[in-house]
Amino acid sequence: MSIQNNLNTIKQTLPEHITLVAVSKTKPVSDLMEAYNAGQRIFGENKIQEMAEKHEEMPKDIAWHMIGHVQRNKVKYMASFVNLIHGVESFKLLKEINKQALKHDRVIDCLLQIKIAEEDSKFGMSQNEASDILQSEDYSVLKNIKITGVMGMATFTDDTLQIEKEFKLLKSTFEDLKAINSANTNLHTISMGMSGDYQLAIACGSTMVRVGSSIFGSRNK
């Protein structure tokens, strides 16, 4: 199977309103270029340095999404070009993104990562923490970020009902946060669903899916 075929097959299954993020972490630029030449323009990486290197090498009409855990001291390496940061899980991180975006005279779009999984290993904030941020004075003065939605990762399990429950929790969290009228906020994105469960995620209200292995093949650990 070629990357181009995989990509086309997946795109045919996606409703119009769904944004496909091709998760290209650990894959060589040649693989990304194959997807690029097949029309893909949104790539997701989970390591900032790797994303910055690929950004240097690749065409400049690509939208780069940072989908992994973000260390505050590394934000500066992507602030000049990153299109969307999925994994914002604290106010401290938002402040740092704002600070680095200001240096480049940009507004960087961010998703609040909500902890929906019952596993301890998954990062994220609670719905209450997210709503406190959106209503806080400290947040309202950050002019170089915009929160455009939420992101969540379901528990790694074969229990579809469990996953569905978690996806629905993210959707309802999104609706509750959307009801808050706050500055620097334009909520329209629900980033949930990966190769194994994106169809279920879409059924539960996802607007953006992060698909890697179904496009690029399995990853070498």
RAWO-V70442 format. One record per backbone hydrogen bond with DSSP energy under -0.5 kcal/mol. CO is the residue of the C=O (numbers start at 1). NH is the residue of the N-H. If there is no record, write none. Layout:
BEGIN
<<CO	NH> <CO	NH>>
END
This chain:
BEGIN
<<2	6> <3	7> <4	8> <5	9> <6	10> <7	11> <8	12> <9	13> <10	13> <10	14> <11	14> <15	18> <19	21> <19	209> <20	22> <21	23> <21	211> <22	24> <22	44> <24	27> <28	31> <28	32> <29	33> <30	34> <31	35> <32	36> <33	37> <34	38> <35	40> <36	39> <41	43> <41	63> <42	22> <43	65> <44	24> <44	25> <45	67> <45	68> <47	51> <48	52> <49	53> <50	54> <51	55> <52	56> <53	57> <54	58> <59	62> <62	64> <63	43> <63	65> <64	83> <64	84> <65	45> <65	67> <66	86> <66	87> <69	71> <71	74> <72	75> <74	77> <75	78> <75	79> <78	81> <78	82> <83	109> <84	66> <84	86> <85	111> <86	88> <87	70> <87	89> <88	113> <90	94> <91	95> <92	96> <93	97> <94	98> <95	99> <96	100> <97	101> <98	102> <99	103> <100	104> <101	104> <101	106> <102	105> <106	108> <107	109> <108	146> <109	85> <110	148> <110	149> <111	88> <111	113> <112	114> <112	151> <113	125> <114	116> <119	122> <125	115> <126	130> <127	131> <128	132> <129	133> <130	134> <131	135> <133	136> <136	140> <137	141> <139	142> <141	143> <144	108> <146	110> <146	148> <147	186> <148	188> <148	189> <149	112> <150	191> <151	114> <155	157> <158	160> <159	163> <160	164> <161	165> <162	166> <163	167> <164	168> <165	169> <166	170> <167	171> <168	172> <169	173> <170	174> <171	175> <172	176> <173	177> <174	178> <175	179> <177	180> <179	181> <180	182> <182	185> <184	147> <186	188> <189	150> <189	191> <190	192> <190	207> <190	208> <191	152> <193	210> <194	197> <194	198> <197	201> <198	202> <199	203> <200	204> <201	206> <202	205> <207	19> <208	192> <209	21> <209	211> <210	212> <211	23> <212	215> <212	216> <213	217> <219	221>>
END
